[in-house]
Structures are given as structure tokens and as C-alpha cells.
Amino acid sequence: MTPVTLFRFSALTFNAHKIHYNREWCREVEGHRDVVVHGPLNLVHMVDFWRDVHFNGDEETMPRKVVYRATSPLYVGEGYRIVMEEEREGISEVRIVDGYGNVSMVGRIERFQGE
């Protein structure tokens, strides 16, 4: 995640919380090691990955239901990976793992039946 991408997402969502753009605030006031990536932006990446795997990136495909929870911060400029378990009964368990092995987000994505 780059600082520019994070800034654009903040602008798009009208989110002016300092943890998403001010490195000094993050470190000195909030106690984070760097600027924090938006949970909803992580969710977008998680759903995009799900769509890429199951529907070859078809942008028209939407999940029937998504449930997610952020569990640990993800920081700008740091690597991460999206891990998805094998789908069972139309449901995919997905998680985002940072470069240190911490799970940053967990989710469950359910596809429409009949797809």
C-alpha cells in the first residue's frame, strides 16, 4: 500500500482521521509505527482477490454477503498477503496477513447460489 493510494482513498471516503495521513501523529500521539491503512480499503482488496480467484476478475460479479473484522493495524508501505481457504458450500474464509505474520483482517465472503 502506497501513501498516495491511501491518500486517495481517504479523499474518496471523506476520511480525515490523522492516522491515515500524518506519520508524526501516528507515532507520537496514537502509538503506531507508521500511517495506518483504512480497514475498508483492506476489505476492498480482500473482495477483489476473492473475485479474481473465483470469477477471473469479472468486475460485474458481486458477493451475496461479506462479514469482516479488522484485528490488527496494517501500515502504509509494508507488505501483506491475502490468504483464502478453499471455498466450502459457497463460502470463502479470507484473511489479510502482514509481513510479520499478524492477521490484520478476517472475513467471510458468500457467493450467490447458482454461480
C-alpha positions as CSV (number, residue, x, y, z in Angstrom):
1,M,0.0,0.0,0.0
2,T,1.5,3.3,-1.0
3,P,0.9,6.7,0.7
4,V,-0.7,8.0,-2.5
5,T,-3.2,5.2,-2.7
6,L,-4.0,5.7,1.0
7,F,-4.4,9.5,0.5
8,R,-6.7,9.0,-2.5
9,F,-8.9,6.5,-0.6
10,S,-9.1,9.0,2.3
11,A,-10.2,11.7,0.0
12,L,-12.7,9.5,-1.8
13,T,-14.3,8.4,1.6
14,F,-14.0,11.9,3.2
15,N,-12.0,10.3,6.0
16,A,-9.8,13.0,7.5
17,H,-8.6,11.0,10.6
18,K,-4.9,11.8,11.1
19,I,-3.9,8.1,11.5
20,H,-4.4,7.8,7.7
21,Y,-2.1,10.6,6.6
22,N,0.1,12.1,9.4
23,R,3.1,10.0,10.3
24,E,4.1,12.1,13.3
25,W,0.6,11.9,14.8
26,C,0.5,8.2,14.3
27,R,3.8,7.7,16.1
28,E,3.8,10.3,18.8
29,V,0.1,10.5,19.7
30,E,-1.5,7.2,18.7
31,G,1.5,5.0,19.3
32,H,1.5,3.3,15.9
33,R,4.8,2.7,14.0
34,D,3.5,4.4,10.8
35,V,0.4,5.6,9.0
36,V,-2.5,3.1,9.3
37,V,-4.3,1.7,6.2
38,H,-8.1,2.0,6.2
39,G,-9.9,-1.2,7.2
40,P,-12.5,-0.6,4.4
41,L,-9.6,-0.3,1.8
42,N,-8.3,-3.7,3.1
43,L,-11.8,-5.1,2.6
44,V,-11.8,-3.8,-1.0
45,H,-8.6,-5.7,-1.7
46,M,-9.9,-8.8,0.0
47,V,-13.1,-8.9,-2.1
48,D,-11.1,-8.1,-5.3
49,F,-8.9,-11.1,-4.6
50,W,-11.9,-13.3,-4.0
51,R,-13.4,-12.1,-7.3
52,D,-10.0,-12.7,-9.1
53,V,-9.8,-16.2,-7.8
54,H,-13.4,-17.4,-8.3
55,F,-14.5,-15.3,-11.2
56,N,-11.4,-14.4,-13.2
57,G,-11.6,-10.8,-12.2
58,D,-15.1,-10.3,-13.6
59,E,-15.9,-6.8,-12.2
60,E,-19.7,-7.5,-12.6
61,T,-19.6,-10.2,-10.0
62,M,-20.6,-9.2,-6.5
63,P,-20.7,-11.3,-3.4
64,R,-24.0,-12.1,-1.7
65,K,-22.7,-11.3,1.8
66,V,-19.5,-10.2,3.3
67,V,-18.7,-10.2,7.0
68,Y,-15.3,-8.9,8.2
69,R,-13.4,-7.7,11.2
70,A,-10.1,-5.8,11.5
71,T,-7.9,-7.5,14.1
72,S,-4.6,-5.6,13.8
73,P,-3.4,-2.5,12.0
74,L,-1.8,-2.7,8.6
75,Y,0.7,0.1,7.9
76,V,1.4,2.0,4.7
77,G,4.4,0.8,2.7
78,E,4.6,-2.6,4.4
79,G,4.0,-5.9,2.6
80,Y,1.0,-8.1,3.3
81,R,-0.7,-11.1,1.7
82,I,-4.3,-12.2,1.3
83,V,-4.9,-15.8,2.2
84,M,-8.1,-17.6,1.2
85,E,-9.2,-21.1,2.3
86,E,-10.8,-23.4,-0.2
87,E,-14.4,-22.5,-0.7
88,R,-17.0,-24.6,1.1
89,E,-20.7,-24.5,0.3
90,G,-20.3,-21.1,-1.4
91,I,-18.4,-19.5,1.5
92,S,-14.8,-18.4,1.4
93,E,-12.8,-17.7,4.6
94,V,-10.3,-14.9,3.8
95,R,-7.7,-13.2,5.9
96,I,-5.0,-10.5,5.4
97,V,-1.7,-11.2,7.0
98,D,1.0,-8.5,7.4
99,G,4.7,-9.1,6.8
100,Y,5.3,-10.1,10.4
101,G,2.7,-12.8,10.3
102,N,0.0,-10.9,12.2
103,V,-3.6,-11.3,11.0
104,S,-4.8,-7.8,10.2
105,M,-8.3,-8.7,8.9
106,V,-10.5,-11.8,8.9
107,G,-13.5,-12.2,6.6
108,R,-16.1,-14.5,5.2
109,I,-17.4,-14.0,1.7
110,E,-20.5,-15.8,0.5
111,R,-21.3,-16.1,-3.2
112,F,-24.8,-16.0,-4.7
113,Q,-26.1,-19.6,-5.1
114,G,-26.2,-20.9,-8.6
115,E,-22.9,-19.2,-9.6
